[in-house]
């Protein structure tokens, strides 16, 4: 994918999958409904690490309001999609 | 200009932690209840070492409470004093740090403005603005 191309939701979730494995150190398959209930290590501190990793990998910035509105993978996808 | 300000140490057993730091020649400089951070705060000073801020959460809603689960007790943030908070925040953002709190007054530091940032390559950093106070 060249710079400037719009990422599809599928592209985003593939990249997110790699970030989840790196942050949570688990091979869980993510989907829109995946939440902290589904991943043992998804506590509030790892949540911050996750968002920081996403910011770096996708070259985006979350607002504090957005951070507080993220409860599941689908929420992340919506925000990332709106910024890419 | 930016300079080191203090180390933040979380504990659920404030008095026990104070006693240990007293053995390290620290003395209590201030003890306050911070209603914003929902924590008891004790500042410890030692002329030969950095200032230590002990943070003991008074509620599970305290931002520091999650660190009790993670580290039980110990250092969890470093704080730096800067002349211009907004400028330093923007510099850190350009280095992939993330602002994770609002700018709020720090009761233990004479209501000076503070903010917390997180970076996956540096951990939790607090910034305190040298002269500006939140009223």
Backbone of each chain as ProteinMPNN parsed JSONL, in Angstrom:
{"seq_chain_A": "XXXXXXXXXXXXXXXXXXXXXXXXXXXXXXXXXXXXXXXXXXXXXXXXXXXXXXXXXXXXXXXXXXXXXXXXXXXXXXXXXXXX", "coords_chain_A": {"N_chain_A": [[0.845, -1.207, 0.0], [0.639, 2.127, -0.966], [1.753, 5.377, 0.183], [-0.839, 7.533, 1.178], [-2.909, 6.088, 0.155], [-6.2, 4.949, 0.891], [-6.991, 3.089, 3.731], [-8.602, -0.049, 3.915], [-11.27, -1.412, 5.944], [-10.689, -4.043, 6.382], [-7.937, -4.162, 5.926], [-7.129, -2.608, 8.056], [-7.921, -4.112, 10.283], [-6.292, -6.325, 10.006], [-3.777, -5.256, 10.463], [-4.209, -4.334, 13.018], [-4.515, -6.734, 14.314], [-1.888, -7.723, 14.452], [-0.799, -5.83, 16.168], [-2.258, -6.27, 18.5], [-1.339, -8.833, 19.182], [1.3, -8.254, 19.761], [1.072, -6.418, 21.912], [-0.617, -7.666, 23.823], [0.453, -10.133, 23.97], [-0.661, -12.539, 23.098], [-2.346, -14.944, 21.044], [-4.914, -14.301, 20.153], [-7.759, -14.107, 17.987], [-9.034, -11.261, 16.587], [-12.159, -9.462, 16.369], [-14.885, -7.274, 15.44], [-16.49, -7.287, 17.773], [-14.787, -7.978, 19.818], [-13.628, -7.547, 23.091], [-12.339, -6.233, 26.247], [-13.251, -8.201, 27.867], [-12.719, -10.496, 26.551], [-10.017, -10.877, 26.379], [-7.451, -11.746, 28.425], [-5.251, -10.155, 29.305], [-6.025, -7.576, 28.806], [-6.104, -5.055, 30.443], [-6.521, -1.882, 32.183], [-4.067, -0.579, 32.028], [-2.633, -1.906, 30.005], [-4.358, -1.22, 28.035], [-3.796, 1.455, 27.567], [-1.208, 1.132, 26.586], [-1.832, -0.255, 24.278], [-3.281, 1.682, 22.799], [-1.269, 3.576, 22.451], [0.527, 2.14, 20.882], [-1.034, 1.765, 18.613], [-1.377, 4.409, 17.768], [1.248, 4.974, 17.011], [1.777, 3.034, 14.998], [-0.208, 3.513, 13.073], [0.123, 6.144, 12.591], [-1.556, 8.123, 13.751], [-3.521, 10.25, 15.958], [-5.152, 9.927, 19.013], [-7.877, 11.576, 20.582], [-8.524, 12.62, 23.987], [-11.191, 12.3, 24.548], [-11.924, 10.429, 22.601], [-10.35, 8.277, 23.446], [-11.654, 7.593, 25.753], [-13.933, 6.534, 24.776], [-13.594, 4.07, 23.783], [-14.308, 0.746, 23.829], [-14.369, -1.685, 22.662], [-13.072, -3.702, 19.927], [-14.378, -2.904, 17.594], [-14.969, -0.227, 18.118], [-12.419, 0.86, 18.055], [-11.758, 0.357, 15.38], [-13.625, 1.978, 14.044], [-12.756, 4.552, 14.763], [-10.087, 4.595, 13.833], [-10.542, 4.172, 11.118], [-11.877, 6.508, 10.474], [-9.841, 8.28, 10.522], [-8.003, 7.59, 8.611]], "CA_chain_A": [[0.0, 0.0, 0.0], [1.471, 3.33, -1.032], [1.33, 6.465, 1.058], [-1.966, 8.294, 0.635], [-4.011, 5.176, -0.103], [-7.138, 4.786, 2.003], [-6.976, 1.705, 4.211], [-9.916, -0.66, 4.082], [-11.482, -1.944, 7.3], [-9.996, -5.339, 6.433], [-6.498, -3.852, 6.094], [-6.932, -2.079, 9.414], [-8.04, -5.185, 11.286], [-5.101, -7.175, 9.874], [-2.684, -4.56, 11.142], [-4.562, -4.331, 14.442], [-4.265, -8.088, 14.831], [-0.456, -7.799, 14.784], [-0.553, -4.976, 17.338], [-2.832, -6.971, 19.658], [-0.429, -9.933, 19.553], [2.496, -7.634, 20.342], [0.763, -5.773, 23.2], [-1.224, -8.579, 24.805], [1.249, -11.369, 23.978], [-1.576, -13.658, 22.943], [-2.683, -15.142, 19.638], [-6.361, -14.203, 19.977], [-8.25, -13.534, 16.733], [-9.939, -10.165, 16.956], [-13.249, -9.057, 15.48], [-15.527, -6.041, 15.922], [-17.077, -7.4, 19.119], [-13.774, -8.348, 20.825], [-13.461, -6.523, 24.131], [-11.465, -6.625, 27.354], [-13.806, -9.428, 28.445], [-12.25, -11.653, 25.783], [-8.551, -10.971, 26.411], [-7.067, -11.684, 29.847], [-4.292, -9.082, 29.624], [-6.539, -6.259, 28.391], [-6.474, -4.234, 31.595], [-6.503, -0.448, 31.861], [-2.71, -0.135, 31.669], [-2.341, -2.409, 28.658], [-5.218, -0.459, 27.118], [-3.022, 2.647, 27.2], [-0.111, 0.657, 25.718], [-2.447, -0.589, 22.99], [-3.589, 2.922, 22.071], [0.002, 4.198, 22.065], [1.074, 1.352, 19.763], [-1.874, 2.059, 17.443], [-1.005, 5.768, 17.314], [2.55, 4.919, 16.336], [1.713, 2.202, 13.787], [-1.104, 4.093, 12.072], [0.436, 7.583, 12.497], [-2.762, 8.899, 14.09], [-3.584, 10.677, 17.352], [-6.462, 9.841, 19.662], [-8.199, 12.599, 21.574], [-8.889, 12.003, 25.265], [-12.597, 11.906, 24.415], [-11.943, 9.173, 21.84], [-9.794, 7.213, 24.296], [-12.66, 7.191, 26.742], [-15.097, 5.959, 24.094], [-13.186, 2.787, 23.189], [-14.603, -0.383, 24.708], [-14.184, -2.939, 21.929], [-12.298, -3.545, 18.687], [-15.186, -2.148, 16.634], [-14.794, 1.206, 18.415], [-11.09, 1.216, 17.53], [-11.831, 0.348, 13.915], [-14.374, 3.171, 13.607], [-11.928, 5.751, 14.929], [-8.935, 4.517, 12.911], [-11.095, 4.333, 9.771], [-12.229, 7.919, 10.275], [-8.618, 9.09, 10.472], [-7.11, 7.124, 7.55]], "C_chain_A": [[0.873, 1.248, 0.0], [0.885, 4.425, -0.15], [0.184, 7.247, 0.411], [-3.149, 7.416, 0.301], [-4.905, 5.088, 1.128], [-7.12, 3.327, 2.43], [-8.4, 1.197, 4.329], [-10.031, -1.158, 5.523], [-10.749, -3.277, 7.465], [-8.49, -5.136, 6.639], [-6.216, -3.422, 7.535], [-6.961, -3.214, 10.432], [-6.848, -6.138, 11.205], [-3.913, -6.559, 10.621], [-2.927, -4.528, 12.658], [-4.254, -5.68, 15.09], [-2.801, -8.235, 15.271], [-0.154, -6.998, 16.047], [-1.09, -5.653, 18.602], [-1.903, -8.088, 20.134], [0.796, -9.367, 20.274], [2.206, -7.088, 21.754], [0.29, -6.792, 24.243], [-0.522, -9.929, 24.887], [0.351, -12.611, 23.952], [-2.024, -13.741, 21.489], [-4.155, -15.026, 19.335], [-6.717, -13.57, 18.622], [-9.281, -12.468, 17.073], [-11.028, -9.961, 15.91], [-13.924, -7.845, 16.116], [-15.973, -6.124, 17.385], [-16.049, -7.732, 20.195], [-13.569, -7.201, 21.806], [-12.512, -7.046, 25.208], [-11.962, -7.909, 28.026], [-13.22, -10.675, 27.783], [-10.74, -11.876, 25.868], [-8.075, -10.721, 27.844], [-6.214, -10.459, 30.165], [-4.795, -7.681, 29.304], [-7.045, -5.506, 29.625], [-6.266, -2.765, 31.233], [-5.113, 0.049, 31.464], [-2.32, -0.642, 30.29], [-3.212, -1.714, 27.606], [-4.487, 0.799, 26.63], [-1.872, 2.254, 26.26], [-0.631, 0.338, 24.32], [-2.686, 0.676, 22.162], [-2.303, 3.613, 21.6], [0.613, 3.466, 20.872], [0.29, 1.633, 18.475], [-1.533, 3.439, 16.887], [0.279, 5.721, 16.497], [2.459, 4.177, 14.996], [0.875, 2.839, 12.68], [-0.842, 5.583, 11.838], [-0.826, 8.437, 12.683], [-2.64, 9.348, 15.547], [-5.013, 10.535, 17.852], [-6.661, 11.076, 20.542], [-8.563, 11.882, 22.88], [-10.342, 11.521, 25.219], [-12.712, 10.574, 23.662], [-11.44, 8.014, 22.698], [-10.85, 6.669, 25.248], [-13.876, 6.523, 26.108], [-14.797, 4.578, 23.511], [-13.403, 1.645, 24.186], [-14.404, -1.73, 24.0], [-13.458, -2.649, 20.615], [-13.064, -2.71, 17.656], [-15.058, -0.638, 16.851], [-13.456, 1.699, 17.866], [-11.124, 1.34, 16.013], [-12.532, 1.606, 13.398], [-13.498, 4.422, 13.669], [-10.758, 5.744, 13.938], [-9.409, 4.789, 11.484], [-11.395, 5.807, 9.48], [-10.999, 8.812, 10.118], [-7.688, 8.688, 9.339], [-7.697, 7.399, 6.179]], "O_chain_A": [[1.74, 1.409, 0.859], [-0.292, 4.408, 0.21], [0.244, 7.578, -0.773], [-4.27, 7.907, 0.172], [-4.428, 5.144, 2.261], [-7.222, 2.43, 1.593], [-9.293, 1.912, 4.782], [-9.031, -1.306, 6.227], [-10.254, -3.596, 8.545], [-7.856, -5.845, 7.421], [-5.218, -3.812, 8.141], [-6.126, -3.269, 11.334], [-6.436, -6.698, 12.22], [-3.159, -7.247, 11.308], [-2.005, -4.672, 13.461], [-3.804, -5.761, 16.233], [-2.515, -8.8, 16.327], [0.638, -7.421, 16.889], [-0.448, -5.612, 19.651], [-1.703, -8.27, 21.335], [1.265, -9.927, 21.265], [3.002, -7.277, 22.673], [0.737, -6.78, 25.39], [-0.838, -10.761, 25.738], [0.573, -13.584, 24.674], [-2.076, -12.73, 20.789], [-4.62, -15.599, 18.349], [-6.064, -12.628, 18.172], [-10.27, -12.734, 17.755], [-10.841, -10.249, 14.728], [-13.561, -7.443, 17.221], [-15.851, -5.158, 18.138], [-16.395, -7.767, 21.375], [-13.365, -6.051, 21.416], [-11.96, -8.141, 25.099], [-11.19, -8.617, 28.673], [-13.218, -11.761, 28.364], [-10.24, -12.932, 25.479], [-8.267, -9.64, 28.4], [-6.431, -9.799, 31.181], [-4.075, -6.703, 29.505], [-8.249, -5.344, 29.822], [-5.881, -2.445, 30.108], [-4.984, 0.979, 30.667], [-1.742, 0.098, 29.494], [-2.842, -1.634, 26.435], [-4.548, 1.157, 25.454], [-1.596, 2.94, 25.276], [0.025, 0.615, 23.316], [-2.339, 0.735, 20.982], [-2.248, 4.161, 20.499], [1.151, 4.094, 19.961], [0.868, 1.727, 17.392], [-1.415, 3.612, 15.674], [0.386, 6.341, 15.439], [2.997, 4.635, 13.988], [1.201, 2.722, 11.498], [-1.492, 6.211, 11.003], [-1.117, 9.336, 11.894], [-1.764, 8.884, 16.277], [-5.961, 10.967, 17.197], [-5.718, 11.557, 21.17], [-8.87, 10.69, 22.878], [-10.679, 10.475, 25.774], [-13.498, 9.704, 24.038], [-12.009, 6.922, 22.69], [-10.931, 5.469, 25.51], [-14.745, 6.007, 26.812], [-15.636, 3.988, 22.832], [-12.769, 1.589, 25.239], [-14.288, -2.772, 24.643], [-13.259, -1.492, 20.245], [-12.472, -1.907, 16.936], [-15.041, 0.134, 15.893], [-13.359, 2.786, 17.297], [-10.595, 2.29, 15.436], [-12.083, 2.221, 12.431], [-13.498, 5.242, 12.751], [-10.475, 6.751, 13.289], [-8.773, 5.531, 10.737], [-11.187, 6.282, 8.363], [-11.094, 9.946, 9.647], [-6.681, 9.359, 9.109], [-7.08, 7.072, 5.166]]}, "seq_chain_B": "XXXXXXXXXXXXXXXXXXXXXXXXXXXXXXXXXXXXXXXXXXXXXXXXXXXXXXXXXXXXXXXXXXXXXXXXXXXXXXXXXXXXXXXXXXXXXXXXXXXXXXXXXXXXXXXXXXXXXXXXXXXXXXXXXXXXXXX", "coords_chain_B": {"N_chain_B": [[12.955, 25.403, 29.046], [13.602, 22.34, 30.703], [13.437, 20.307, 33.587], [14.338, 17.678, 35.907], [11.888, 16.666, 38.285], [10.444, 14.988, 40.253], [10.131, 11.587, 41.557], [7.438, 9.405, 41.173], [5.881, 7.317, 43.443], [3.947, 4.549, 44.01], [1.796, 3.256, 46.533], [0.028, 1.064, 48.73], [0.215, 0.941, 51.359], [0.836, 3.332, 53.09], [2.157, 4.344, 55.497], [4.009, 2.327, 56.096], [5.641, 2.475, 53.876], [6.623, 5.058, 54.129], [8.175, 4.785, 56.442], [10.236, 3.165, 55.533], [11.463, 4.833, 53.656], [12.339, 6.781, 55.406], [14.428, 5.489, 56.636], [16.167, 5.714, 54.608], [17.046, 8.215, 54.815], [15.196, 10.138, 54.103], [12.86, 12.801, 54.623], [9.584, 13.79, 55.722], [7.981, 16.181, 53.809], [5.576, 17.226, 53.092], [2.116, 16.523, 53.453], [-0.839, 15.63, 52.012], [-4.323, 15.422, 51.037], [-5.387, 14.524, 47.92], [-8.024, 15.405, 46.112], [-8.592, 15.247, 43.467], [-6.884, 13.376, 42.273], [-7.689, 11.361, 43.844], [-6.265, 10.368, 46.109], [-3.975, 9.875, 48.858], [-1.268, 11.969, 49.376], [2.178, 12.125, 49.885], [5.039, 14.028, 50.226], [8.437, 13.386, 50.026], [11.647, 14.309, 51.053], [15.178, 14.519, 50.468], [18.341, 15.632, 50.943], [20.358, 14.615, 49.432], [19.249, 13.283, 47.333], [16.703, 12.612, 44.777], [13.443, 14.185, 44.934], [10.706, 12.388, 46.308], [7.47, 11.385, 45.54], [4.955, 10.046, 47.277], [2.17, 8.128, 46.531], [-0.907, 7.177, 47.534], [-3.64, 5.506, 46.768], [-7.033, 6.415, 47.467], [-9.31, 5.411, 46.575], [-10.816, 3.019, 44.379], [-11.234, 4.187, 42.001], [-9.195, 5.906, 41.592], [-6.618, 7.161, 39.479], [-4.134, 6.118, 40.051], [-4.62, 3.708, 41.194], [-4.729, 1.463, 39.543], [-2.087, 0.893, 39.203], [-1.304, -0.242, 41.56], [-2.174, -2.844, 41.357], [-0.459, -3.634, 39.361], [2.279, -3.098, 40.094], [2.343, -3.431, 42.799], [3.858, -2.003, 44.932], [5.909, 0.821, 44.437], [8.135, 2.693, 42.181], [6.43, 4.451, 39.583], [6.05, 6.593, 37.939], [7.858, 9.307, 36.401], [8.535, 12.728, 36.974], [8.729, 15.834, 35.35], [9.701, 19.225, 35.353], [8.586, 22.016, 33.557], [8.873, 25.044, 31.601], [6.9, 25.814, 29.819], [4.002, 24.326, 29.432], [2.212, 23.527, 27.327], [3.878, 23.658, 25.095], [5.802, 21.718, 25.706], [4.183, 19.46, 25.872], [3.352, 19.256, 23.198], [5.803, 18.729, 22.014], [6.406, 16.236, 23.112], [4.238, 14.799, 22.064], [4.935, 14.801, 19.385], [6.904, 12.993, 19.537], [5.675, 10.626, 19.729], [4.455, 10.208, 22.221], [1.553, 9.963, 24.312], [-1.12, 11.927, 25.367], [-2.712, 11.39, 28.361], [-4.301, 12.407, 30.301], [-6.383, 15.068, 31.571], [-5.348, 18.529, 31.827], [-4.634, 19.382, 35.025], [-4.906, 20.849, 38.372], [-2.207, 20.371, 40.654], [-2.472, 19.396, 43.807], [-0.526, 18.867, 45.723], [1.577, 20.31, 44.786], [1.291, 23.077, 45.055], [-0.931, 23.784, 43.532], [-0.023, 23.89, 40.919], [-0.07, 23.481, 37.335], [-0.557, 20.254, 36.013], [0.059, 17.373, 33.93], [-0.442, 14.12, 32.551], [1.436, 11.86, 30.556], [1.784, 9.112, 28.312], [4.176, 6.849, 27.007], [5.063, 4.158, 24.973], [7.706, 3.545, 24.879], [8.868, 4.733, 26.976], [7.289, 4.883, 29.229], [5.273, 6.141, 31.979], [4.953, 9.581, 32.206], [4.95, 12.565, 34.032], [4.176, 15.963, 33.719], [4.942, 19.089, 35.082], [4.025, 22.44, 35.271], [6.134, 25.201, 35.564], [5.493, 27.821, 36.668], [2.795, 28.305, 36.311], [-0.504, 28.192, 37.561], [-3.441, 26.326, 38.192], [-6.66, 27.469, 38.748]], "CA_chain_B": [[13.839, 24.592, 29.881], [12.926, 21.257, 31.42], [14.342, 19.656, 34.544], [13.738, 16.614, 36.707], [11.136, 17.192, 39.421], [10.313, 13.964, 41.296], [9.728, 10.218, 41.201], [6.158, 9.028, 41.765], [5.898, 5.951, 43.978], [2.606, 4.165, 44.454], [1.773, 2.312, 47.652], [-1.254, 0.934, 49.435], [0.56, 0.969, 52.789], [1.578, 4.595, 53.137], [3.054, 4.469, 56.656], [5.117, 1.367, 55.956], [6.551, 2.993, 52.848], [7.29, 6.234, 54.715], [9.207, 4.312, 57.384], [11.386, 2.67, 54.755], [12.173, 5.994, 53.094], [13.026, 7.474, 56.512], [15.705, 4.774, 56.779], [17.027, 6.19, 53.5], [17.318, 9.629, 55.133], [14.166, 11.056, 53.593], [11.965, 13.371, 55.628], [8.295, 14.215, 55.174], [7.92, 17.623, 53.559], [4.173, 17.622, 52.91], [1.145, 15.432, 53.409], [-2.137, 16.188, 51.621], [-5.274, 14.557, 50.336], [-5.668, 15.071, 46.593], [-9.385, 14.976, 45.756], [-8.665, 15.003, 42.024], [-6.226, 12.088, 42.027], [-8.272, 10.402, 44.786], [-5.121, 9.711, 46.746], [-3.166, 10.567, 49.861], [0.039, 12.279, 48.783], [3.229, 12.537, 50.822], [6.299, 14.37, 49.564], [9.614, 13.041, 50.821], [12.839, 14.978, 50.534], [16.491, 14.07, 50.923], [19.238, 16.6, 50.295], [21.277, 13.929, 48.514], [18.541, 12.475, 46.337], [15.526, 13.249, 44.176], [12.203, 14.19, 45.713], [9.823, 11.243, 46.072], [6.055, 11.619, 45.818], [4.224, 8.808, 47.562], [0.762, 8.232, 46.155], [-1.659, 6.047, 48.067], [-5.033, 5.71, 46.326], [-8.096, 6.316, 48.471], [-10.481, 4.86, 45.893], [-10.482, 2.206, 43.195], [-11.347, 5.063, 40.829], [-7.977, 6.704, 41.479], [-5.765, 6.742, 38.36], [-2.962, 5.376, 40.543], [-5.005, 2.411, 41.763], [-4.398, 0.373, 38.622], [-0.663, 0.558, 39.361], [-1.173, -1.118, 42.722], [-2.298, -4.209, 40.836], [0.671, -3.946, 38.482], [3.607, -3.089, 40.728], [2.115, -3.557, 44.253], [4.375, -0.738, 45.466], [7.176, 1.174, 43.795], [8.109, 3.806, 41.221], [5.614, 4.222, 38.386], [6.17, 7.703, 37.004], [8.845, 10.348, 36.67], [7.941, 14.032, 36.694], [9.648, 16.88, 34.9], [9.164, 20.59, 35.424], [8.878, 22.755, 32.327], [8.43, 26.441, 31.591], [5.715, 25.965, 28.964], [3.378, 23.0, 29.392], [1.676, 23.218, 25.993], [5.01, 23.449, 24.191], [6.419, 20.427, 26.023], [3.218, 18.425, 25.476], [3.424, 19.099, 21.745], [7.085, 18.089, 21.704], [6.258, 14.809, 23.435], [3.311, 14.201, 21.092], [5.691, 14.582, 18.149], [7.769, 11.831, 19.789], [4.761, 9.486, 19.904], [3.829, 10.062, 23.535], [0.115, 10.177, 24.245], [-1.67, 12.617, 26.54], [-3.747, 10.491, 28.909], [-5.096, 13.074, 31.342], [-6.606, 16.504, 31.399], [-4.441, 19.373, 32.614], [-5.326, 19.614, 36.303], [-4.023, 21.379, 39.408], [-1.602, 19.398, 41.571], [-2.649, 19.91, 45.17], [0.75, 18.751, 46.456], [2.566, 21.226, 44.221], [0.798, 24.452, 45.083], [-1.902, 23.919, 42.435], [0.582, 24.058, 39.591], [-0.707, 22.656, 36.305], [0.132, 19.006, 35.681], [-0.579, 16.507, 32.944], [0.246, 12.836, 32.421], [1.589, 11.322, 29.204], [2.3, 7.737, 28.255], [4.888, 6.426, 25.802], [5.413, 2.742, 25.112], [9.152, 3.387, 24.968], [9.37, 5.516, 28.118], [6.398, 4.716, 30.384], [4.409, 7.241, 32.409], [5.657, 10.829, 32.522], [4.132, 13.696, 34.478], [4.766, 17.287, 33.504], [4.422, 20.164, 35.936], [4.427, 23.734, 34.723], [6.92, 25.871, 36.61], [4.884, 28.971, 37.351], [1.364, 28.462, 36.044], [-1.364, 27.485, 38.485], [-4.844, 26.173, 37.808], [-7.495, 27.922, 39.878]], "C_chain_B": [[13.031, 23.522, 30.617], [13.913, 20.627, 32.392], [13.584, 18.628, 35.38], [13.055, 17.212, 37.933], [10.988, 16.164, 40.552], [10.024, 12.592, 40.693], [8.408, 9.943, 41.9], [6.191, 7.569, 42.179], [4.504, 5.626, 44.499], [2.71, 3.159, 45.597], [0.36, 2.225, 48.221], [-1.031, 0.989, 50.945], [1.456, 2.172, 53.043], [2.593, 4.648, 54.285], [4.243, 3.526, 56.567], [6.139, 1.878, 54.954], [7.322, 4.201, 53.38], [8.436, 5.787, 55.629], [10.451, 3.825, 56.639], [12.18, 3.836, 54.171], [12.881, 6.789, 54.185], [14.377, 6.809, 56.786], [16.701, 5.206, 55.712], [17.29, 7.693, 53.612], [16.368, 10.623, 54.461], [13.349, 11.586, 54.769], [10.675, 13.818, 54.948], [8.274, 15.721, 55.011], [6.475, 18.108, 53.482], [3.294, 16.377, 52.902], [-0.224, 16.033, 53.113], [-3.04, 15.096, 51.056], [-5.599, 15.232, 49.013], [-7.02, 14.521, 46.132], [-9.54, 14.734, 44.26], [-8.058, 13.636, 41.691], [-6.787, 10.97, 42.914], [-7.172, 9.598, 45.479], [-4.576, 10.564, 47.886], [-1.779, 10.754, 49.265], [0.997, 12.687, 49.898], [4.485, 12.834, 50.014], [7.443, 14.1, 50.521], [10.843, 13.684, 50.197], [14.097, 14.451, 51.213], [17.497, 14.94, 50.198], [20.187, 15.936, 49.297], [20.565, 13.143, 47.416], [17.343, 13.203, 45.772], [14.327, 13.224, 45.107], [11.361, 12.971, 45.314], [8.4, 11.657, 46.441], [5.395, 10.269, 46.053], [2.755, 9.041, 47.256], [0.054, 6.974, 46.659], [-3.137, 6.245, 47.738], [-6.039, 5.534, 47.465], [-9.359, 5.691, 47.878], [-10.011, 4.0, 44.725], [-10.582, 3.027, 41.918], [-10.115, 5.939, 40.656], [-7.15, 6.221, 40.285], [-4.571, 5.907, 38.811], [-3.325, 3.958, 40.992], [-4.609, 1.239, 40.865], [-2.93, -0.062, 38.76], [-0.421, -0.313, 40.574], [-1.24, -2.575, 42.256], [-1.052, -4.612, 40.057], [1.99, -4.075, 39.244], [3.549, -3.326, 42.245], [2.567, -2.285, 44.969], [5.693, -0.446, 44.757], [7.019, 2.312, 42.817], [7.219, 3.488, 40.025], [5.566, 5.428, 37.47], [7.35, 8.597, 37.389], [8.221, 11.667, 36.242], [9.025, 15.035, 36.333], [8.948, 18.233, 34.962], [9.558, 21.335, 34.159], [8.335, 24.181, 32.429], [7.091, 26.588, 30.875], [5.095, 24.584, 28.735], [2.925, 22.618, 27.979], [2.803, 22.882, 25.017], [5.636, 22.072, 24.427], [5.495, 19.274, 25.651], [3.33, 18.174, 23.971], [4.727, 18.437, 21.304], [6.993, 16.585, 21.965], [5.314, 14.119, 22.444], [4.043, 13.901, 19.784], [6.653, 13.402, 18.286], [6.949, 10.59, 20.153], [4.321, 9.23, 21.334], [2.374, 10.476, 23.415], [-0.347, 10.873, 25.526], [-2.807, 11.769, 27.093], [-4.532, 11.123, 30.05], [-5.405, 14.488, 30.902], [-5.497, 17.245, 32.139], [-5.189, 19.768, 33.879], [-4.367, 20.247, 37.308], [-3.475, 20.252, 40.285], [-1.645, 19.981, 42.973], [-1.317, 19.914, 45.93], [1.803, 19.737, 45.959], [1.959, 22.615, 44.02], [-0.132, 24.769, 43.911], [-1.286, 24.229, 41.079], [-0.073, 23.093, 38.605], [0.122, 21.403, 36.033], [-0.667, 18.234, 34.635], [0.232, 15.213, 32.878], [0.274, 12.408, 30.954], [2.148, 9.908, 29.303], [3.03, 7.529, 26.934], [5.304, 4.981, 25.988], [6.915, 2.529, 25.24], [9.737, 4.135, 26.167], [8.51, 5.351, 29.373], [5.623, 5.975, 30.7], [5.246, 8.45, 32.826], [4.632, 11.868, 32.957], [4.9, 14.977, 34.152], [4.131, 18.265, 34.463], [4.946, 21.487, 35.389], [5.011, 24.597, 35.84], [6.12, 26.926, 37.364], [3.368, 29.051, 37.242], [0.536, 27.601, 36.993], [-2.785, 27.419, 37.93], [-5.682, 26.597, 38.996], [-8.856, 27.266, 39.82]], "O_chain_B": [[11.922, 23.774, 31.088], [15.084, 20.435, 32.064], [12.365, 18.698, 35.535], [13.571, 18.146, 38.547], [11.369, 16.443, 41.688], [9.719, 12.454, 39.508], [8.269, 10.217, 43.092], [6.491, 6.69, 41.371], [3.956, 6.349, 45.331], [3.608, 2.317, 45.617], [-0.398, 3.195, 48.192], [-1.987, 1.075, 51.715], [2.672, 2.044, 53.192], [3.762, 4.963, 54.062], [5.361, 3.895, 56.927], [7.345, 1.736, 55.151], [8.516, 4.353, 53.12], [9.531, 6.349, 55.587], [11.578, 4.054, 57.077], [13.411, 3.832, 54.188], [13.913, 7.408, 53.926], [15.35, 7.483, 57.125], [17.913, 5.082, 55.885], [17.695, 8.348, 52.652], [16.7, 11.794, 54.278], [13.172, 10.903, 55.777], [10.664, 14.174, 53.769], [8.52, 16.457, 55.967], [6.189, 19.269, 53.774], [3.687, 15.321, 52.406], [-0.717, 16.859, 53.882], [-2.593, 14.019, 50.661], [-6.036, 16.382, 48.99], [-7.149, 13.341, 45.806], [-10.499, 14.094, 43.827], [-8.631, 12.85, 40.938], [-6.425, 9.802, 42.77], [-7.141, 8.367, 45.45], [-4.695, 11.789, 47.887], [-1.191, 9.82, 48.72], [0.653, 13.503, 50.754], [4.94, 12.008, 49.223], [7.423, 14.528, 51.675], [11.055, 13.618, 48.986], [14.077, 14.005, 52.361], [17.509, 14.983, 48.967], [20.75, 16.601, 48.427], [21.207, 12.418, 46.655], [17.0, 14.292, 46.233], [14.21, 12.346, 45.962], [11.314, 12.582, 44.147], [8.158, 12.207, 47.516], [5.291, 9.45, 45.14], [2.173, 10.04, 47.679], [0.38, 5.856, 46.258], [-3.808, 7.064, 48.365], [-5.915, 4.639, 48.301], [-10.346, 5.469, 48.58], [-8.943, 4.23, 44.159], [-10.077, 2.618, 40.873], [-10.007, 6.65, 39.657], [-6.993, 5.016, 40.09], [-4.057, 5.088, 38.05], [-2.447, 3.11, 41.153], [-4.212, 0.175, 41.341], [-2.575, -1.206, 38.48], [0.564, -1.05, 40.619], [-0.466, -3.421, 42.703], [-0.637, -5.77, 40.082], [2.728, -5.043, 39.062], [4.588, -3.41, 42.899], [1.746, -1.573, 45.546], [6.492, -1.35, 44.509], [5.923, 2.842, 42.632], [7.253, 2.37, 39.51], [5.094, 5.32, 36.338], [7.775, 8.634, 38.544], [7.471, 11.722, 35.267], [10.094, 15.069, 36.941], [7.761, 18.355, 34.662], [10.714, 21.295, 33.737], [7.455, 24.473, 33.238], [6.249, 27.392, 31.277], [5.6, 23.784, 27.948], [3.218, 21.523, 27.499], [2.698, 21.949, 24.221], [5.958, 21.354, 23.481], [5.951, 18.235, 25.175], [3.393, 17.028, 23.526], [4.749, 17.677, 20.336], [7.437, 15.771, 21.155], [5.564, 12.986, 22.035], [3.802, 12.873, 19.153], [7.154, 12.876, 17.292], [7.438, 9.651, 20.781], [3.855, 8.132, 21.639], [2.007, 11.244, 22.526], [-0.003, 10.452, 26.63], [-3.76, 11.462, 26.377], [-5.338, 10.453, 30.695], [-4.78, 15.032, 29.992], [-4.795, 16.667, 32.969], [-6.241, 20.404, 33.819], [-3.151, 20.193, 37.122], [-4.187, 19.304, 40.615], [-0.94, 20.942, 43.282], [-1.021, 20.843, 46.682], [2.805, 19.973, 46.635], [2.099, 23.233, 42.964], [-0.12, 25.876, 43.373], [-1.952, 24.768, 40.196], [-0.564, 22.031, 38.987], [1.337, 21.474, 35.848], [-1.875, 18.412, 34.478], [1.44, 15.212, 33.118], [-0.7, 12.562, 30.217], [2.874, 9.56, 30.234], [2.572, 7.97, 25.88], [5.836, 4.613, 27.035], [7.357, 1.46, 25.661], [10.954, 4.167, 26.351], [8.971, 5.653, 30.474], [5.342, 6.783, 29.815], [6.126, 8.352, 33.681], [3.584, 12.027, 32.332], [6.121, 15.044, 34.297], [2.912, 18.268, 34.637], [6.13, 21.636, 35.088], [4.438, 24.701, 36.924], [6.088, 26.908, 38.595], [2.727, 29.783, 37.996], [0.839, 26.427, 37.203], [-3.257, 28.353, 37.28], [-5.453, 26.147, 40.118], [-9.7, 27.518, 40.681]]}, "name": "protein", "num_of_chains": 2, "seq": "XXXXXXXXXXXXXXXXXXXXXXXXXXXXXXXXXXXXXXXXXXXXXXXXXXXXXXXXXXXXXXXXXXXXXXXXXXXXXXXXXXXXXXXXXXXXXXXXXXXXXXXXXXXXXXXXXXXXXXXXXXXXXXXXXXXXXXXXXXXXXXXXXXXXXXXXXXXXXXXXXXXXXXXXXXXXXXXXXXXXXXXXXXXXXXXXXXXXXXXXXXXXXXXXXXXXXXXXXXX"}
